[in-house]
Amino acid sequence: MEPELQELYEQWTSHALRYQLDTFKWPYKKDAEQRDLADTYWAALVAREIEYDETRRRWLMVNDLEVEQQAHVWISSLRPIPLPPMEEGPLQPLLRSGEFLCDVVNAIRPGIIPKVARADLLAAMNENRRNARMRENIGQYVDACAELGVPQRELFITGDLFDNKNWGGVLKNIHGLARLAHYDVPGYKGPRIGIRKKSGAAQGKEKPQGLFTQLASFKEVRSAPAIQKQVPAAPQSVEEGGGDFKTTKL
């Protein structure tokens, strides 16, 4: 079996595969199992003769989405059960318990957070206890990001997410983690987003380019006023490359 196909079997969720196939406008059975979806996605890649191009194979097609939507797609793609669609509400309340963020880092490095307080457990607690456990989830996630190598400037404190004090800083962290996962987490071959960072093995060393290094005051981004920012565009299709800048609303 091709190792490139094997990675789809092992590290790509059904939701991630459906997202790519929908973006490619490639037909598939809606009730297909994960392995069948992986075979279908592989067939789509083969048809375009890009099955061995790891960046085109692994990058989610999120070019036309805003920063928060990109984060939503990536997080959903790493979980066995995707997040509710953003049409039903913003991302911050979905992540407030820290549970889904813990799932993200566990998908990137399995077992890095061995114990996560889940929704069913939280629901049985009184408010004070529940809030404490949600804060603990968030703290574990931030610690795991630091352990994986996310730089200090891209970390956040618990209140930034739990109390919604700095949602922009949380988004900056999520995209920073996504960038780190390009090639700096051994063994991770799952879905990716953000400016493509060349691997040392296949393409030579390249100085990392952060998705948010171009954003001077990103920490002040809120859900209220729309601000024009420069954000690097990802590829619009599997045949196109990424890296150009476009203007988008945050």
C-alpha positions in Angstrom: 0.0 0.0 0.0 1.2 3.5 -0.8 2.3 5.3 2.4 0.6 8.4 1.2 -2.7 6.6 1.1 -2.0 5.0 4.5 -1.7 8.4 6.1 -5.2 9.2 4.8 -6.5 6.1 6.5 -4.7 6.8 9.7 -4.8 10.6 10.2 -7.7 12.0 8.2 -11.2 12.1 9.7 -14.3 11.6 7.6 -15.2 15.2 7.9 -11.8 16.4 6.6 -12.1 14.1 3.6 -15.6 15.2 2.9 -14.5 18.8 3.1 -11.8 18.3 0.5 -14.0 16.3 -1.8 -16.7 18.9 -1.6 -14.1 21.6 -2.4 -12.8 19.6 -5.4 -16.5 19.0 -6.5 -15.6 15.3 -6.6 -18.6 12.9 -6.2 -18.8 10.5 -3.3 -21.4 8.6 -1.3 -22.7 10.7 1.5 -22.9 7.7 3.8 -19.5 6.4 3.0 -17.2 5.2 5.7 -13.9 6.9 6.5 -11.8 4.3 4.5 -14.0 4.6 1.5 -13.8 8.4 1.6 -10.0 8.1 1.8 -10.0 5.9 -1.3 -12.2 8.4 -3.1 -10.0 11.4 -2.1 -6.9 9.4 -3.2 -8.6 8.8 -6.6 -9.2 12.6 -6.9 -5.6 13.3 -6.2 -4.4 10.6 -8.7 -6.7 12.1 -11.4 -4.9 15.4 -10.9 -1.5 13.7 -10.7 -0.7 15.3 -7.4 -1.0 12.3 -5.0 2.7 12.5 -4.2 2.7 16.3 -3.7 2.5 16.4 0.1 1.5 20.0 0.4 -1.3 19.8 -2.1 -2.5 16.5 -0.6 -2.5 17.7 3.0 -3.6 21.4 2.8 -7.3 22.1 3.4 -8.8 24.3 0.7 -9.7 27.4 2.8 -8.5 30.2 0.6 -11.9 32.0 0.4 -12.6 31.8 4.2 -11.8 34.4 6.8 -9.4 33.7 9.7 -12.0 32.5 12.2 -13.7 30.3 9.6 -10.3 28.7 8.6 -9.7 27.8 12.3 -13.2 26.3 12.5 -12.6 24.1 9.5 -9.2 22.9 10.8 -10.5 22.1 14.3 -13.5 20.3 12.8 -11.2 18.3 10.5 -9.1 17.0 13.5 -12.1 15.8 15.5 -14.1 12.6 15.0 -17.3 14.7 15.4 -17.0 18.1 13.6 -18.0 21.3 15.3 -21.5 22.7 14.6 -21.4 24.9 11.4 -20.5 28.6 11.9 -23.9 29.6 10.6 -25.2 28.4 14.0 -23.0 30.8 15.9 -19.4 32.1 16.4 -16.5 29.9 17.3 -15.5 31.3 20.7 -18.5 29.8 22.7 -17.8 26.4 21.1 -14.2 26.4 22.4 -14.9 28.0 25.8 -14.8 24.7 27.7 -11.4 23.9 26.3 -12.5 20.4 25.4 -12.3 20.8 21.6 -8.9 22.5 21.8 -7.6 19.5 23.8 -8.9 17.3 21.1 -6.8 19.3 18.6 -3.5 18.9 20.3 -4.3 15.2 21.0 -4.8 14.7 17.3 -1.5 16.3 16.5 0.4 14.4 19.2 -1.8 11.6 20.7 -1.9 11.4 24.4 -0.3 14.8 25.1 -3.3 15.6 27.3 -4.3 12.3 28.9 -7.4 13.5 30.8 -9.9 16.0 29.4 -13.1 17.1 31.2 -15.9 16.2 28.8 -19.3 17.9 28.3 -21.2 15.1 30.0 -19.0 15.3 33.1 -19.1 19.1 33.2 -22.9 19.0 32.9 -23.2 17.1 36.2 -21.1 19.7 38.2 -22.2 22.8 40.0 -21.3 26.1 38.3 -18.1 26.8 40.3 -16.8 23.3 39.8 -17.7 23.3 36.1 -15.9 26.6 35.5 -12.8 25.4 37.3 -12.6 22.2 35.2 -13.2 24.2 31.9 -10.4 26.5 32.9 -8.2 23.5 33.6 -8.9 22.2 30.1 -7.8 25.5 28.6 -4.7 25.5 30.8 -3.8 22.0 29.7 -4.2 23.0 26.1 -1.9 26.0 26.4 0.7 24.0 28.2 0.5 21.4 25.5 1.0 24.1 22.8 4.1 25.3 24.7 5.4 21.7 24.9 4.9 21.2 21.2 6.9 24.3 20.5 4.4 27.1 19.9 6.3 30.3 20.7 5.4 32.4 23.8 4.1 35.3 21.7 1.5 32.9 20.3 0.2 31.6 23.6 -2.7 33.1 25.6 -4.0 33.1 29.1 -7.1 31.3 30.2 -9.2 34.4 30.5 -8.5 35.4 26.9 -10.8 32.5 25.9 -12.9 31.7 28.9 -13.9 35.3 29.6 -13.6 36.3 25.9 -11.0 39.0 26.9 -8.8 38.5 23.8 -10.4 36.4 21.2 -7.9 37.7 18.6 -5.1 36.3 20.7 -6.8 32.9 20.8 -7.2 32.8 17.0 -3.5 33.8 16.7 -2.6 30.8 18.8 -4.7 28.4 16.8 -3.1 29.4 13.6 0.3 29.4 15.2 -0.3 25.8 16.2 -1.5 24.9 12.7 1.7 26.4 11.3 3.8 24.5 13.8 2.1 21.3 12.7 3.2 21.7 9.1 6.5 19.9 9.7 7.7 20.5 13.3 5.6 17.8 15.0 7.1 14.4 14.1 4.5 11.8 13.0 1.7 14.3 12.2 0.5 14.0 8.7 -3.1 15.2 9.0 -4.9 18.2 7.6 -3.1 21.6 7.5 -3.9 25.3 6.9 -1.8 28.5 6.7 1.2 29.7 4.8 3.2 26.7 3.7 6.5 26.2 5.4 8.9 24.1 3.4 10.1 20.8 5.0 13.8 20.4 5.6 13.8 16.9 4.1 11.9 17.5 0.8 12.3 21.1 0.0 15.2 22.5 2.0 15.2 24.8 5.0 13.1 27.9 5.0 12.6 30.6 7.7 9.0 30.1 9.0 6.5 32.7 8.0 3.8 33.2 10.6 0.3 33.7 9.4 -0.1 36.6 11.7 3.3 38.3 11.6 1.8 40.7 9.1 -1.0 41.7 11.6 0.3 44.5 13.8 -2.6 44.7 16.3 -4.2 41.3 16.0 -4.8 41.0 19.7 -7.5 43.7 19.5 -9.6 41.8 17.0 -13.1 41.3 18.3 -16.4 40.2 16.9 -17.6 43.9 16.6 -15.9 46.2 14.1 -14.7 44.7 10.8 -11.0 45.6 10.2 -9.2 45.2 6.9 -6.1 43.1 7.4 -3.6 41.4 5.1 -3.8 37.7 5.3 -1.8 35.2 3.1 -4.1 33.4 0.7 -4.1 29.6 0.5 -4.5 27.7 -2.8 -7.9 27.9 -4.4 -7.7 24.5 -5.9 -5.3 21.6 -5.8 -3.6 22.8 -9.0 -2.7 26.2 -7.5 0.0 27.3 -5.0 -0.4 29.5 -2.0 1.4 32.4 -0.4 0.0 35.6 -2.1 -1.6 38.2 0.1 -5.2 39.2 -0.1 -7.4 41.5 2.0 -10.0 39.9 4.3 -12.2 41.0 7.1 -11.5 39.8 10.7 
